[in-house]
């Protein structure tokens, strides 16, 4: 896939950009300058499912910065990245149209060979060709496949690599005051939580890019399922020093 890899291991969470973007299972991923992740999500606008869109993230994480959201020139249905030459993606839509997207420029190109100026300012890309996504994930990065964990217990896990997202499911048996805490941070991590009702709705987050503890209090939280996401907010992470997450009613 050119200088990157097509992978299903980079999840687009926050209820698929708060229910305005529906992405494909696979995304195009590469490492740029200083090991930073560059990710291209291909999908459609929920309001107009014939309008294809790309979301291009250049900082290795969507949190606090969703990246550039780019519409396709024509309304030709859901797009899919089918190949790449270098950093130029070849994308086919449901209606069979072929588009070329230049990642450094952040623009569609008329052909594979046409020259387009790189974005200014923009990253100086140093490609690292990979065939598989980095390993070491210890918790699912898919919010809809999150395992159920006990409440009132400290949970220690790792963020690794920087694009890792850790998702947890908690079941609250009765209406209670709840405290969600994220402590012992080895790097600036963020706390995102989503109430899992029939249509998932975001209720709160703490994405302050610091090493301070993250804390969210919910008074009279309704009984039911809660999804909690832990993510890196910068390019820093640790595969040896864990964070501590707690969903507490005590």
C-alpha positions in Angstrom: 0.0 0.0 0.0 2.7 2.5 -1.0 4.5 3.9 2.0 1.8 2.8 4.5 -0.4 -0.1 5.4 -4.1 -0.8 5.2 -5.1 -1.9 8.7 -8.2 -2.5 10.8 -6.2 -1.9 14.0 -6.6 1.9 14.1 -10.1 2.6 15.4 -12.1 5.8 14.8 -13.9 6.1 18.1 -16.0 8.8 19.8 -19.1 7.2 18.2 -17.6 7.7 14.7 -17.0 11.5 15.0 -20.2 12.0 17.0 -22.4 10.4 14.5 -21.5 12.6 11.5 -19.0 10.3 9.9 -19.2 6.6 9.0 -15.8 5.1 8.2 -14.8 1.8 6.6 -13.2 -1.0 8.7 -9.8 -0.4 7.1 -7.8 2.8 7.3 -4.5 3.8 5.7 -1.7 4.2 8.2 2.0 5.2 8.0 4.7 6.7 10.2 5.8 10.2 9.4 8.4 12.5 10.9 9.8 11.4 14.3 7.6 8.3 14.2 4.3 10.3 14.3 1.4 8.4 12.9 -0.5 9.7 9.8 -3.9 8.1 9.4 -6.4 8.4 6.5 -10.0 7.4 7.3 -12.3 6.9 4.3 -16.1 7.0 4.7 -19.3 8.9 4.1 -21.2 11.8 5.7 -24.1 10.3 7.8 -26.4 13.1 6.7 -25.6 12.6 3.0 -24.5 8.9 2.6 -23.7 9.5 -1.1 -21.1 12.1 -0.1 -17.7 10.5 0.4 -15.2 12.0 2.9 -11.7 11.6 4.1 -10.5 12.4 7.6 -6.7 12.9 7.6 -5.0 12.9 11.0 -1.3 13.9 11.2 -0.7 13.8 14.9 -1.2 10.1 15.6 -4.4 10.6 17.5 -7.9 12.0 16.8 -8.5 13.3 20.3 -8.6 17.1 20.6 -7.8 17.4 16.9 -9.9 15.5 14.4 -7.6 16.4 11.5 -8.6 17.6 8.1 -12.1 16.6 6.8 -12.1 16.6 3.0 -15.1 16.0 0.7 -14.8 14.0 -2.5 -15.3 16.1 -5.7 -18.4 14.1 -6.6 -21.2 12.4 -4.7 -20.5 8.8 -5.8 -21.1 6.8 -2.6 -18.8 5.2 0.0 -15.1 5.3 -0.8 -12.5 2.7 -0.2 -8.7 2.9 -0.3 -7.7 0.1 -2.7 -4.0 0.8 -3.2 -1.3 3.5 -3.0 1.8 4.6 -4.8 4.2 6.2 -2.3 2.0 8.6 -0.4 -0.6 8.9 -3.1 -3.7 6.9 -2.4 -5.9 5.2 -5.0 -9.5 5.3 -3.9 -12.6 3.8 -5.5 -16.2 4.7 -4.7 -19.3 2.6 -4.7 -20.2 4.0 -8.1 -16.8 2.9 -9.5 -15.2 6.3 -9.7 -11.4 6.4 -9.1 -9.7 9.2 -7.2 -6.1 9.9 -6.3 -5.4 11.6 -3.0 -2.0 13.0 -2.2 -1.4 12.7 1.6 1.5 15.3 1.9 -0.5 17.9 0.0 -3.8 17.0 1.6 -5.6 17.3 -1.7 -7.0 15.2 -4.5 -4.7 14.9 -7.5 -5.8 14.6 -11.2 -3.5 11.5 -11.7 -0.9 9.4 -10.0 1.9 11.4 -11.6 0.7 15.0 -11.3 2.8 17.2 -9.1 1.0 18.9 -6.2 2.8 21.2 -3.6 3.1 19.8 -0.1 1.0 21.5 2.5 2.5 24.6 4.1 3.2 24.2 7.0 3.3 20.4 6.9 5.3 17.4 8.1 8.5 16.4 6.4 7.7 12.7 5.8 10.2 10.0 6.4 8.4 6.9 5.4 8.7 3.7 7.3 7.3 0.8 5.2 5.4 -1.7 7.3 3.4 -4.8 6.4 1.7 -5.2 9.8 0.5 -2.9 12.5 2.7 -2.6 15.6 1.8 -5.2 18.3 1.6 -4.8 22.0 -2.0 -3.8 22.4 -3.4 -5.1 25.7 -7.0 -3.8 25.6 -9.4 -3.6 22.6 -9.3 -0.4 20.6 -12.8 -0.9 19.4 -15.4 0.8 21.6 -18.1 -1.7 20.4 -16.0 -4.7 21.2 -14.9 -3.6 24.7 -14.8 -6.2 27.4 -16.8 -5.8 30.7 -14.7 -4.9 33.7 -15.5 -4.8 37.4 -16.5 -1.5 39.1 -14.7 -0.2 42.2 -11.4 -1.8 41.2 -8.1 -0.3 40.0 -7.3 -1.4 36.4 -3.7 -1.0 35.1 -2.9 -1.1 31.4 -0.7 0.4 28.8 -1.0 2.7 25.8 1.3 1.3 23.1 1.9 2.4 20.3 0.8 6.0 20.3 -2.2 5.3 18.1 -3.5 2.8 20.6 -7.0 3.3 22.1 -8.0 1.4 25.2 -11.8 0.8 25.6 -13.6 -0.5 28.6 -17.2 -1.4 29.3 -18.7 -1.1 32.8 -22.2 -2.0 33.9 -23.8 0.1 36.6 -26.5 -2.0 38.3 -28.4 0.9 39.9 -28.6 4.7 39.9 -25.5 5.9 41.7 -23.0 8.8 42.0 -20.0 7.7 39.9 -16.4 8.8 39.8 -14.2 7.9 36.8 -10.5 8.4 37.4 -7.4 8.1 35.3 -4.2 8.2 37.4 -0.5 7.4 37.4 0.0 8.7 33.9 3.4 8.1 32.3 2.5 10.5 29.5 -0.3 12.9 28.6 -3.3 10.6 28.3 -7.0 11.6 28.0 -10.2 10.2 29.4 -13.3 9.9 27.2 -16.5 8.3 28.3 -19.6 7.4 26.4 -23.0 6.3 27.7 -24.0 3.2 25.8 -27.8 3.6 25.2 -29.7 2.6 22.0 -27.9 5.5 20.3 -24.6 6.2 22.0 -24.3 9.7 23.4 -21.2 11.4 24.8 -21.6 12.6 28.3 -18.2 13.9 29.2 -14.4 13.8 28.7 -11.1 15.1 30.1 -8.6 15.6 27.3 -6.3 18.2 29.0 -2.9 17.3 27.6 -1.1 17.1 30.9 0.2 14.5 33.4 -2.4 15.5 35.9 -5.0 12.9 37.1 -8.1 12.9 35.0 -11.4 12.9 36.9 -15.0 12.9 35.9 -17.9 12.9 38.4 -21.5 12.0 37.5 -24.2 12.6 40.0 -27.2 10.2 39.9 -25.7 8.3 37.0 -28.4 6.1 35.5 -28.2 2.3 35.7 -26.8 0.8 32.5 -23.7 0.3 30.4 -20.9 2.8 30.1 -18.0 2.8 27.7 -14.7 4.4 28.8 -11.9 5.3 26.4 -8.2 6.0 27.3 -6.0 7.6 24.6 -2.7 9.4 24.1 -3.1 13.1 23.6 0.4 13.7 22.3 3.1 11.7 20.6 4.2 10.3 24.0 3.3 6.9 25.4 4.9 4.1 27.5 4.9 0.3 26.9 6.5 -0.3 30.3 4.7 2.2 32.7 1.0 1.5 33.1 -1.8 4.0 33.8 -4.6 3.3 36.4 -8.3 3.5 35.5 -11.1 3.2 38.0 -14.9 3.3 37.7 -16.1 3.9 41.2 -19.4 4.2 43.1 -17.6 4.2 46.5 
